[in-house]
Amino acid sequence: MTQIPINTTQNVRISFTAASLGDRILASLTDFLIKIAYGILIYFVFFYWFGMYERMATMDYWSMMAIIAIFYFPIMIYSLVQESVFEGQTLGKRAFKIKVVKIDGYQASFGDYLIRWLFRIVDFSMLNGLIALIAVAASEKNQRLGDMAAGTGVISLKNNVTIDNTILEEIGTEYVPTFPQVIRLSDNDVRIIKENFILARQRQDYQLLEKLAAKIELVTGIKKTGSNIDFFDTILKDYNYYTQSM
């Protein structure tokens, strides 16, 4: 399976499995069916039940087009709004557990989603999606043209690696911290450390653990003692001890 390397803000490179072409097609088809369902609903509710057609018959051409555009505007911005709100996912992507991410970090911005959305004109509207199909199949990171322009990729969330985004750790009232220097880290730093720690343990990626430990030592001035596993466990618990006590 294709791997997408992503550099975290700790300058540690980890790899995610790229979403398969089949999953991307099925997710797009699901989103398309949702749009069709919305269009049918609008037709029956507003144009049929509320008699909008009769009212529009007395309007000029541009007024009619304006009303139609207003009703169907949500379909046009469907992917842009949903990817922005759901952090890289539409309902279709959620259903098939795939997600848009930034190649040089974890989270894409609204501007990145906007670029992807604008490129849909080229990727999907021209040649009935053949351009997007060829680009994803031919690119090294399974990217369509919109992904290449925005610096994004689509990853699969179906693997067995569970990334826990919370930085909280269970510590008892009798816990005694070891490294007070951990307060030099931010919540975001600790979140990234924990994500990479869990990922490296699951994949037995000892090189990643070494790089991450070296980065922590550089940022905090802490000198590692014991194994990497014990070191990260202590770092996470100490951070929770000090921040919960403040």
C-alpha positions in Angstrom: 0.0 0.0 0.0 1.1 3.5 -0.7 2.5 5.4 2.2 2.3 9.2 2.7 5.2 10.6 4.8 4.1 13.5 7.0 6.5 15.8 8.9 5.1 16.7 12.4 5.8 20.0 14.1 8.4 18.2 16.1 10.3 17.6 12.8 9.7 13.8 13.1 8.6 12.1 9.9 5.8 9.4 10.2 4.0 7.6 7.5 0.3 7.1 7.0 -1.4 4.7 4.6 -2.8 6.5 1.6 -6.5 6.0 1.0 -7.1 3.5 -1.8 -8.5 4.6 -5.1 -11.6 2.4 -4.5 -12.3 4.0 -1.1 -12.0 7.5 -2.7 -14.4 6.5 -5.5 -16.9 5.0 -3.1 -16.7 8.1 -0.8 -17.2 10.4 -3.7 -20.2 8.3 -4.9 -21.7 8.4 -1.4 -21.3 12.2 -1.4 -22.8 12.4 -4.9 -25.9 10.3 -3.7 -26.3 12.7 -0.7 -26.3 15.6 -3.1 -28.9 13.9 -5.3 -31.1 13.2 -2.3 -30.9 16.9 -1.4 -31.7 18.0 -4.9 -34.8 15.7 -5.0 -35.9 17.0 -1.6 -35.6 20.6 -2.7 -37.5 19.8 -5.9 -40.5 18.3 -4.0 -40.5 20.6 -1.0 -40.0 24.0 -2.6 -40.7 23.6 -6.3 -43.6 21.1 -6.2 -45.3 21.4 -2.8 -44.9 25.1 -2.4 -45.6 25.9 -6.0 -42.4 27.7 -6.8 -42.6 26.8 -10.4 -45.8 28.7 -10.8 -44.3 31.8 -9.2 -41.1 31.6 -11.2 -43.1 31.4 -14.4 -43.9 35.1 -14.0 -40.2 36.0 -13.5 -37.5 37.0 -16.0 -34.8 34.5 -16.9 -32.1 35.9 -14.6 -34.4 36.0 -11.6 -35.3 32.4 -12.2 -31.6 31.4 -12.4 -30.8 33.3 -9.2 -33.5 31.4 -7.3 -32.4 28.1 -8.6 -28.8 28.9 -7.8 -29.7 29.9 -4.2 -31.6 26.6 -3.6 -28.8 24.5 -5.1 -25.9 26.5 -3.7 -25.3 24.0 -0.8 -24.6 21.3 -3.4 -21.9 23.5 -5.0 -20.1 24.1 -1.7 -20.8 20.7 -0.1 -17.2 19.4 -0.1 -15.7 22.7 0.9 -17.9 23.3 3.9 -17.9 19.7 5.1 -14.1 19.3 4.8 -13.6 22.6 6.7 -16.1 21.8 9.4 -15.2 18.1 9.8 -11.4 18.7 9.5 -10.8 17.0 6.2 -13.8 14.7 5.9 -17.2 14.8 4.2 -20.0 12.4 5.1 -18.7 10.1 2.3 -15.1 10.2 3.6 -16.4 9.5 7.2 -18.3 6.5 6.0 -15.2 5.0 4.4 -12.8 6.2 7.0 -10.6 8.4 4.9 -9.4 12.0 5.6 -7.6 14.9 3.9 -4.4 15.9 5.7 -1.6 18.3 5.0 1.6 16.7 3.7 3.8 18.9 5.9 1.6 18.6 9.1 -1.5 17.1 10.6 -4.2 19.6 9.8 -5.1 21.3 6.5 -6.4 24.9 6.6 -9.5 26.4 5.0 -7.3 27.8 2.2 -6.1 24.3 1.4 -9.6 23.0 1.3 -10.6 25.9 -0.9 -7.8 25.1 -3.4 -8.9 21.5 -3.5 -12.5 22.6 -4.1 -11.6 25.0 -6.9 -9.6 22.3 -8.6 -12.7 20.1 -8.7 -13.6 21.9 -11.9 -10.5 20.4 -13.5 -10.4 17.1 -11.6 -14.1 16.1 -11.9 -16.0 18.4 -14.2 -13.7 17.8 -17.2 -13.9 14.4 -18.8 -16.3 13.2 -16.1 -13.6 12.7 -13.4 -11.1 10.9 -15.7 -8.4 13.5 -14.9 -8.7 12.9 -11.2 -8.7 9.1 -11.7 -5.5 9.2 -13.8 -3.8 11.7 -11.4 -4.5 9.5 -8.3 -3.5 6.3 -10.0 -0.3 7.8 -11.4 0.9 10.1 -8.6 3.4 8.9 -6.0 1.2 9.8 -3.1 -2.2 9.1 -4.7 -3.0 12.8 -5.1 -5.4 14.3 -7.5 -4.5 17.7 -9.1 -6.3 19.6 -6.3 -4.2 17.7 -3.7 -1.0 18.5 -5.5 -1.9 22.2 -5.7 -2.9 22.4 -2.0 -0.1 20.2 -0.7 -2.6 17.7 0.8 -3.1 14.0 0.6 -5.9 11.6 1.5 -5.1 9.0 4.2 -6.9 5.9 5.4 -8.0 5.7 9.0 -8.8 2.0 8.7 -5.4 0.7 10.0 -5.1 -0.8 13.5 -3.2 2.1 14.9 -5.2 4.0 17.4 -4.0 7.6 17.8 -5.4 9.0 21.1 -5.6 12.8 20.6 -6.0 13.5 24.3 -2.9 14.5 26.4 -4.5 13.3 29.6 -2.8 10.6 31.6 -4.1 8.8 34.7 -1.9 9.7 37.7 -2.6 8.9 41.3 -2.5 11.4 44.2 0.7 9.8 45.4 2.5 10.3 42.1 6.0 12.0 42.4 7.2 13.8 39.2 10.7 13.3 37.8 11.2 16.0 35.2 10.0 19.5 36.1 11.4 20.8 32.8 8.4 19.3 31.0 6.6 22.6 31.6 8.6 24.0 28.7 6.4 21.9 26.4 3.0 23.2 25.2 -0.2 21.2 25.1 0.2 20.8 21.4 3.8 19.5 21.8 2.6 16.9 24.3 -0.3 15.9 22.1 2.1 15.3 19.2 4.5 13.4 21.4 1.8 11.1 22.6 0.4 10.5 19.1 3.9 9.6 17.8 4.7 7.5 20.9 1.5 5.4 20.5 2.1 5.1 16.8 5.8 4.0 17.2 4.9 1.4 19.8 2.2 -0.1 17.6 4.5 -0.3 14.6 7.6 -1.1 16.7 9.4 1.8 15.1 12.3 2.2 17.4 14.0 4.7 15.1 11.0 7.1 15.5 11.2 6.7 19.3 14.9 7.6 19.3 14.3 10.7 17.2 11.4 11.8 19.3 13.3 11.3 22.5 16.2 13.3 21.1 13.9 16.1 20.2 12.4 16.2 23.7 15.9 16.3 25.2 16.8 19.2 22.9 13.7 21.3 23.6 13.5 20.7 27.4 17.0 20.0 28.4 15.9 16.7 30.0 18.4 13.8 29.9 16.8 10.5 29.2 17.3 7.7 31.7 16.1 4.2 31.3 14.2 2.8 28.3 12.4 4.9 25.7 9.1 3.5 26.8 9.7 4.5 30.5 11.0 7.8 29.4 7.9 8.8 27.4 5.6 7.4 30.0 7.3 9.6 32.6 7.2 12.7 30.4 3.5 12.4 29.8 2.6 11.8 33.4 4.9 14.6 34.6 3.4 17.0 32.2 -0.1 16.1 33.5 1.1 16.4 37.1 2.4 19.9 36.7 -0.3 21.3 34.4 -3.1 19.9 36.6 -1.5 21.4 39.6 -1.3 24.9 38.2 
